[in-house]
Amino acid sequence: MRLQGKVALITGGGTGIGAAVAKRFVEEGAKVCITGRRREKLEEVAASLPAGAVTIACGDVTAEGGADAMVAAALGISGKLDILVNNAAIEHNKNVVDLDVAVWRQTLENNLTGPFLMMKAAIPHMVKGGGGSIINVSSLAGVRAVPGGPGYCATKAGLIHLTKQVALDFGKNGVRCNVICPGPARTALLEMNVEPLTEVLHTDLDGVFEAMSEFVPLKRIASPADMTGLFVFLASEDSAFMTGTTVMNDGGIHVIDAFAQGVGTLGGEWG
């Protein structure tokens, strides 16, 4: 019960990693407000957890006044906000030439301006309450390039540096800000992205993930639940002296030299 008595606000809390984090936070004693655009998904998560543990705030992090409304919903639980998880994001896969400008701007709004607005709305209340913990969700794509991912990669990289800036500016107020870079976790979004490989590899999604696991040092793809322990750590007093830190949670993928790994994949030996 490391989060006993704390109030957390989680954007994108209706699916994937956000929903898994909401469940784990409740198990650790927190009261949670989950947000997202699809009310039915938020209601499914709330219904799966103990009555009264979860509050819903349906909305869009990019909408005018949306961040203020979400923070207000969290404050309505007990008049304070201890934890903010900026998890909501979108992804579009096209190269710079083919990516529509409107989609580029939409990606910036969701993945970078959204967290900016949420922190802008939440931090004054955290300062008033004596401090808090902000956990931004970037991606391995924030430190590595992904084919056809200029919008996603650029915004996730920007979020890493925005995290450092907030940590620097508000550490004196007791507000900590850290960023997690997840690797592949089997969410609906990732399944959608790798669906075309089922035809290429002549297999189903299970077969695709089994094949992709060979490129991960831990030899498996994460589940959303695999991510949650790190969120609890960063939200709790166990990480009281951590701020501005970028934490990889990717099964070890970030340590790989892609060229050298390719030698082994092709059947050779390095050196």
Buried (B, 14 or more C-beta within 10 A) or exposed (E): EBBEEBBBBBBBBBBBBBBBBBBBBBBBBBBBBBBBBEEEBBBEBBEEBEEEBBBBBBBBBBBEEBBBBBBBBBBEBEEBBBBBBBBBBBBBBBEEEEBEEEBBEBBBBBBBBBBBBBBEBBBBBBBEBEBBBBBBBBBBBBBBEBEBBBBBBBBBBBBBEBBBEBBEEBBEBBBBBBBBBBBBBBBEBBEEBBEEBBEEBEBEBEEBBBBBBEBBEEEBBBEBBBBBEBBBBBBBEEBEEBBBBBBBBBBEBBEBEEEEBEEEEEEEEEE
